[in-house]
């Protein structure tokens, strides 16, 4: 699961509050085309809004008739997704199938195409920005605009609703102080023998957006730019050669066991681990690198082949409601409607106050930069760290 697709000037507004506030199966075998929601003649397989399908009451009834929602690659400890999934299921009485919880954005798109004629296919995805862009280009998504569409900045959504940014954050350095004497506060500082065998990413940068963004942030730190990701690849090549970077996919389990004491990941994920370890009497520091303020979002999209089209759309309505947006905020993510929640005074101020502090100007790539950088990483990463 985001790399921002628009120029920094247009997107800073969406994360601006966070900067100042911190100075946090069904087995029927039917295809999506056949799924309609089936209530009062409404067909939610093609509805571009709740209103277009007959209204929220009709949408809720159609989703309950379907009875199931298929999601994919949503770890329960990722931006409070466990609580969001449970809240949605309890509120609407739907069964949720969460396939491959530890999967990558690439896995999500693969599942859409490989399972599109099956009832176990994903209804919705939560993917990194590059995968949101490529999935839309490949015709994998159905356009949909939630009821709070106007509260989402135009820079954070595809104009027809093929994808919509949901929550964002900053690449950060998480560090277990019981395993590391002096925790790094910059990405350039990772090239230190003291960190041998200690640095990890959240997956393969060619498949996992968090890892891809970490490499890009490293490029910025090492003199590269949004137009030049190669210095980031070069840094990890050097770290791998020195035995500093270990190709182990960092997770809650590897952090808690001490296997990956330094993790380059989104600040909301590292902050969540810090909270979990604090409860066990351990300290896990979180620092947004002094040499790279790389910020990005993930995006929601509804599969064009969703076997439960009404449930898919109801899930989106839930996520972009005040309840859903504050749910991500509780998980240290910066929700897309952060400014609107603040203006309406519906934001949970206690959650906002716990966001990891950030100073300086964040960096946001454009869609063209995302596409170019992704191509280079796909081409060069494997040879760099072999």
C-alpha positions as a printed Julia matrix, in Angstrom:
386×3 Matrix{Float64}:
   0.0     0.0     0.0
   1.36    5.85   -1.33
   3.45    8.04   -3.25
   1.8    11.41   -3.81
   0.92   12.02   -7.44
   0.65   15.82   -7.46
   3.09   18.71   -7.0
   4.05   19.55   -3.44
   2.46   22.97   -3.46
  -0.93   21.49   -4.22
  -0.75   18.77   -1.62
   0.86   20.33    1.43
  -2.55   21.61    2.53
  -3.73   18.07    3.12
  -0.91   17.28    5.52
  -0.46   20.81    6.81
  -2.58   20.42    9.92
  -0.52   17.44   10.99
   2.64   19.52   10.76
   1.31   22.3    12.97
  -0.75   20.21   15.36
   2.32   18.36   16.51
   4.57   21.71   17.11
  -0.72   11.17   14.77
 -16.53  -16.26    1.57
 -18.86  -16.35   -0.14
 -18.61  -19.3    -2.56
 -21.45  -18.53   -4.93
 -19.09  -18.24   -7.89
 -20.89  -15.25   -9.4
 -19.06  -12.6   -11.38
 -19.04   -8.9   -10.57
 -21.01   -8.13  -13.69
 -23.82  -10.31  -12.39
 -23.73   -8.81   -8.9
 -26.22   -5.98   -8.58
 -27.01   -5.42   -4.94
 -30.49   -6.61   -5.85
 -32.68   -4.21   -3.85
 -35.51   -2.18   -5.42
 -33.96   -2.64   -8.85
 -30.79   -0.77   -7.89
 -27.58   -1.95   -9.52
 -24.58   -0.96   -7.47
 -22.16   -2.72   -9.81
 -22.19    0.44  -11.91
 -23.34    3.06   -9.38
 -20.93    5.99   -9.21
 -22.39    7.26   -5.91
 -24.87    6.15   -3.27
 -27.37    8.62   -4.67
 -27.0     7.17   -8.17
 -27.83    3.73   -6.77
 -30.93    4.84   -4.91
 -29.54    6.42   -1.74
 -27.75    5.31    1.41
 -30.68    3.27    2.76
 -30.82    1.32   -0.51
 -27.06    0.85   -0.48
 -27.1    -0.47    3.09
 -29.95   -2.88    2.3
 -28.17   -4.11   -0.84
 -24.91   -4.65    1.05
 -26.7    -6.57    3.8
 -28.33   -8.77    1.15
 -24.89   -9.55   -0.26
 -23.74  -10.28    3.28
 -20.02  -10.27    2.57
 -17.11   -7.93    1.89
 -13.81   -9.16    0.47
 -10.76   -7.08    1.36
  -7.1    -7.9     0.82
  -3.71   -7.06    2.3
  -5.0    -5.23    5.38
  -2.89   -6.07    8.45
  -4.94   -5.41   11.58
  -2.07   -3.37   13.06
  -1.79   -1.11    9.98
  -3.32    2.35   10.66
  -5.87    0.8    13.03
  -7.4    -1.4    10.34
  -8.32   -4.07   12.88
 -10.68   -1.71   14.66
 -12.05   -0.34   11.38
 -12.81   -3.82   10.06
 -14.51   -4.82   13.3
 -16.45   -1.57   13.45
 -17.8    -1.96    9.91
 -18.77   -5.59   10.46
 -20.58   -4.78   13.69
 -22.35   -1.73   12.29
 -23.75   -3.42    9.19
 -23.7    -7.11   10.09
 -21.5    -8.15    7.17
 -18.92  -10.91    7.09
 -15.45   -9.69    6.11
 -12.93  -11.9     4.35
  -9.43  -10.43    4.65
  -7.2   -12.28    2.22
  -3.4   -12.22    2.42
  -3.19   -9.64    5.26
   0.55   -9.19    4.82
   0.39   -8.87    1.03
   1.73   -6.0    -1.05
   0.08   -3.5    -3.38
   1.3    -5.62   -6.3
  -0.41   -8.66   -4.79
  -3.67   -6.71   -4.61
  -3.68   -5.86   -8.3
  -2.69   -9.4    -9.2
  -5.65  -10.7    -7.19
  -8.07   -8.43   -9.09
  -6.96   -9.82  -12.44
  -6.4   -13.46  -11.49
  -9.59  -13.89   -9.45
 -11.96  -11.6   -11.32
 -14.47  -14.36  -12.17
 -14.53  -15.79   -8.64
 -16.58  -14.91   -5.57
 -13.4   -14.71   -3.48
 -11.98  -11.9    -5.6
 -11.26   -8.63   -3.77
 -14.08   -6.09   -3.71
 -11.78   -3.22   -2.78
  -8.07   -2.47   -2.52
  -5.89   -0.11   -0.51
  -2.78    0.48   -2.61
   0.22    2.75   -2.91
  -0.09    5.71   -5.26
   1.91    4.15   -8.1
  -0.4     1.14   -8.01
  -3.47    3.35   -7.85
  -2.29    5.06  -11.03
  -1.33    1.85  -12.86
  -4.52    0.05  -11.81
  -6.65    2.89  -13.14
  -4.67    2.91  -16.38
  -5.22   -0.84  -16.76
  -8.98   -0.48  -16.24
  -9.15   -2.43  -12.98
 -11.25    0.02  -10.96
 -14.86    1.2   -10.91
 -15.45    4.95  -10.42
 -17.22    5.89   -7.19
 -17.62    9.13   -5.26
 -18.42    8.88   -1.55
 -20.92   11.17    0.17
 -18.05   13.26    1.61
 -16.44   13.71   -1.8
 -16.37   17.49   -1.48
 -14.37   17.21    1.77
 -11.51   15.44    0.0
  -9.03   17.87   -1.65
  -9.03   17.66   -5.42
  -5.34   16.83   -5.37
  -6.08   13.66   -3.38
  -8.46   11.95   -5.78
  -8.88   10.86   -9.38
 -11.49   13.18  -10.84
 -14.09   10.48  -11.59
 -13.47    8.49   -8.42
 -11.42    5.63   -9.87
  -9.23    6.01   -6.78
  -9.26    8.25   -3.74
  -6.43    8.88   -1.3
  -7.34    7.71    2.18
  -4.5     8.32    4.67
  -0.92    9.44    4.44
   2.28    9.79    6.38
   6.04   10.27    6.25
   8.89    7.85    5.78
  10.49    7.46    9.19
  13.21    5.6    11.06
  12.0     3.28   13.81
  14.68    2.18   16.27
  14.71   -0.24   19.2
  16.8     1.54   21.81
  17.48   -1.7    23.66
  19.29   -3.04   20.58
  20.84    0.15   19.2
  23.06    2.39   21.31
  22.69    5.53   19.16
  19.63    5.6    16.94
  20.02    7.23   13.5
  17.99   10.36   12.78
  18.95   10.67    9.11
  18.98    8.18    6.25
  22.53    9.08    5.27
  23.63    8.07    8.79
  22.59    4.45    8.17
  25.93    3.8     6.46
  27.64    3.09    9.76
  29.27   -0.22   10.81
  27.5     0.09   14.15
  24.24   -0.75   12.37
  25.48   -3.97   10.77
  22.66   -6.51   10.48
  20.12   -4.09   11.9
  18.41   -2.17    9.04
  15.3    -3.5     7.29
  12.46   -2.4     5.02
   8.8    -3.31    4.93
   9.18   -5.65    1.95
  10.54   -5.6    -1.59
  10.58   -2.09   -3.15
   9.45   -3.5    -6.49
   6.26   -4.79   -4.87
   5.67   -2.97   -1.57
   4.97    0.75   -1.71
   6.36    1.46    1.77
   9.73    0.0     0.79
   9.66    1.76   -2.59
   9.05    5.08   -0.84
  11.85    4.38    1.63
  14.31    3.94   -1.25
  13.06    7.17   -2.81
  13.45    9.03    0.46
  17.0     7.69    0.67
  17.64    9.1    -2.8
  16.57   12.55   -1.63
  18.83   12.2     1.4
  21.82   11.22   -0.71
  21.69   14.06   -3.2
  19.16   12.61   -5.61
  15.73   14.06   -6.26
  12.19   13.19   -7.21
  13.56   12.88  -10.74
  16.49   10.7    -9.69
  15.86    7.7    -7.46
  19.17    6.01   -8.32
  21.13    7.4    -5.32
  18.62    5.64   -3.06
  19.22    2.33   -4.79
  22.96    2.98   -4.56
  22.72    3.6    -0.82
  20.92    0.31   -0.19
  23.4    -1.47   -2.44
  26.21   -0.15   -0.24
  24.29   -1.02    2.93
  23.68   -4.56    1.65
  27.36   -5.01    0.72
  28.38   -3.82    4.2
  25.9    -6.19    5.83
  23.93   -3.3     7.31
  20.76   -3.76    5.28
  19.2    -7.19    5.74
  16.56   -8.33    3.2
  14.11   -9.42    5.88
  10.56   -8.08    5.58
  10.08   -6.08    8.74
   6.87   -6.74   10.65
   5.46   -6.4    14.15
   6.85   -9.87   14.89
  10.4    -9.1    13.71
  10.41   -5.79   15.58
   9.14   -7.31   18.8
  11.62  -10.18   18.6
  14.5    -7.77   17.97
  15.33   -9.3    14.58
  14.92   -5.93   12.83
  15.92   -3.22   15.34
  16.03   -0.4    12.74
  13.1    -0.2    10.31
  12.58    2.38    7.56
   8.82    2.6     7.24
   5.82    4.95    7.39
   5.7     7.0    10.55
   2.22    5.69   11.42
   3.47    2.1    11.36
   6.58    2.84   13.38
   4.49    4.9    15.83
   2.12    1.98   16.26
   5.04   -0.31   17.07
   6.38    2.24   19.53
   3.04    2.22   21.33
   2.93   -1.59   21.43
   6.48   -1.87   22.76
   5.92    0.86   25.34
   3.19   -1.29   26.86
   5.85   -3.96   27.32
   8.31   -1.58   28.94
  10.5    -1.12   25.87
  11.39    2.04   23.97
  11.11    2.28   20.19
  12.0     5.72   18.88
  10.45    7.21   15.75
  12.18    9.93   13.76
  11.23   11.52   10.46
  14.69   11.78    8.81
  16.31   15.18    9.01
  17.54   14.77    5.41
  14.3    13.59    3.75
  10.72   14.69    4.44
   9.14   12.2     2.07
   5.35   12.2     2.45
   2.77   10.13    0.61
  -0.72    8.63    0.66
  -2.33    5.29    0.03
  -5.48    5.1    -2.06
  -8.8     3.28   -1.96
 -10.28    1.79   -5.13
 -13.23   -0.47   -5.88
 -12.53   -3.41   -8.16
 -14.32   -3.27  -11.49
 -15.02   -6.97  -10.94
 -16.16   -6.74   -7.29
 -18.33   -9.78   -6.45
 -20.06   -7.69   -3.75
 -20.46   -4.26   -5.38
 -22.83   -2.81   -2.8
 -20.71   -3.93    0.15
 -17.66   -2.47   -1.59
 -19.33    0.92   -1.9
 -20.68    0.84    1.65
 -17.14    0.12    2.91
 -15.91    3.23    1.14
 -18.71    5.31    2.66
 -17.71    4.03    6.1
 -14.01    4.79    5.62
 -14.66    8.36    4.5
 -17.17    9.08    7.26
 -16.15   10.93   10.41
 -15.92    7.57   12.17
 -13.67    6.04    9.55
 -11.41    9.06    9.16
 -10.88    9.33   12.91
 -10.25    5.58   12.95
  -7.23    6.03   10.7
  -6.14    9.02   12.78
  -6.22    6.8    15.86
  -3.79    4.54   14.01
  -1.42    7.53   13.49
  -2.37    7.98    9.82
  -3.18   11.43    8.48
  -6.63   11.03    6.86
  -7.5    12.65    3.54
 -10.29   14.68    5.15
  -8.06   16.0     7.95
  -8.62   19.66    7.1
 -12.38   19.22    6.74
 -12.6    17.4    10.07
 -10.62   20.17   11.71
 -12.83   22.91   10.26
 -16.0    21.06   11.26
 -14.55   20.32   14.71
 -15.29   16.63   14.25
 -11.64   15.64   14.51
 -10.52   13.65   17.54
  -8.01   16.13   18.94
  -6.41   13.59   21.28
  -5.56   11.32   18.34
  -4.21   14.25   16.3
  -1.96   15.32   19.16
  -0.23   11.93   19.12
   0.91   12.13   15.5
   4.71   11.91   15.12
   6.13   15.46   14.96
   7.39   16.75   11.63
   9.07   20.01   10.69
  10.16   21.37    7.35
   8.64   21.0     3.9
   7.39   17.59    2.77
   8.29   16.16   -0.63
   5.54   14.94   -2.98
   6.29   13.3    -6.36
   4.09   13.88   -9.41
   2.42   10.99  -11.24
   5.05   11.13  -14.0
   7.83   10.97  -11.4
   6.12    8.01   -9.72
   5.92    6.12  -13.01
   9.54    6.85  -13.89
  10.91    5.96  -10.46
   8.92    2.74  -10.3
  10.35    1.65  -13.66
  13.92    2.26  -12.49
  13.45    0.39   -9.2
  11.82   -2.52  -11.02
  14.78   -2.67  -13.38
  17.68   -2.1   -10.97
  16.75   -3.23   -7.45
  17.33   -6.98   -7.68
  20.85   -6.62   -9.07
  21.7    -3.9    -6.58
  20.99   -6.02   -3.48
  21.76   -9.53   -4.75
